[in-house]
Amino acid sequence: SQLRLRWPRQMFIRSSLAGDEAFVPALADVFPSPGGLPFTCNVRADRMTERIADELARAGAKVVQFGVESGNDRIRREVLKRKISREQMIQTARWLQARGIRIYTYNIVGIPGETPEDALETLELNAEIGADVSMFTMFQPYPKTPLGDRAFDMGWSDGSSAQFSSTFYHNSMRNMPQAHRFRNMVHLFPLAVRSKLVRRLVPTLTKLPLTPAFAGVDFMYKTTRFVFSLGFVDPGDFLAYSGRIEPKPKPEFR
C-alpha cells in the first residue's frame, strides 16, 4: 500500500525573517505566485515596509499575522515593553490589504493592571486595523517572568504553575478582578472586531454570566472564518476544526 498525505491548502512560515528586506525578495524569486503554494507568515509591524508588502504579495502570501497584544498605549509600552506604535500597526495593515493580503492579529486580555476599559481599546484598535481574524487569549502568569511576578505582587496570581488551565482561552489567575468579564471578552471580541453592532453591545454583554454561550458563538464564528475566509483548512474538515489549532496532515491509504 502507498501512504499519501493530504496537506492544508497553504503553508505556514513561522519566521521573523518575513520582516527582513533582504530575505523576502529572495523568497519571492524562488517561490513566486501562482507557481508556489500560498503561504501564511508572521511579521513585526515595526519592521514592515511597503517594499516588504510588495514582495510578500509577489511571493504568494495569503495571510500575514502580527501581534497587537494591547490597544492601550500605556499597557503595551510600559507593561508589555512593546515599542510598536498604533500607527505602525495600522500602516502595516493598510500596505498588506492594498495588495489583497488578509490580516490576522494576536491579542491578550487580562494583562496585570489592565481594566476592562483598557481591554476595550484593544478591540477598537483591531477594528480600526480591519483585521480579518483577531485572536484573543487570556494572559498567563508564567512563574519567574517579569509579568508573572507582577501578577503575583498585585495578588492576582498565587505564583504557582499548578493554577494554570489547559488552554490560554481560560483564566489562570484565581484572584483576578472581574475575571468573568475578561473571559467573556476572549469569546466576544473576535466577532466584535468585524461587527459594529456587537461592538456597541460588548460593554453590556461582557457583564452577563453567559460565558458558555459566548464560547459557543466564538467557536462557530472563528471556525467559519478560518475555513472560508483565511482558507487555513479544507472545507471537508469544517466540523472537526475548532479554529484554535493548526491542522495536521491526514494519512490516506490506498
Secondary structure by P-SEA (a helix, b strand, c coil): cbbbbbbccbbbbccccccccccaaaaaaccccccccccccccccccccaaaaaaaaaacccbbbbbccccccccccccccccccaaaaaaaaaaaaaacbbbbbbbccccccccaaaaaaaaaaaaaacccbbbbbccccccccaaaaaaaaacccccccccccccccccccccccaaaaaaaaaacaaaaaacaaaaaaaaaaaacccaaaaaaaaaaaaaaaaccccccccccccccccccccccbbbbcc
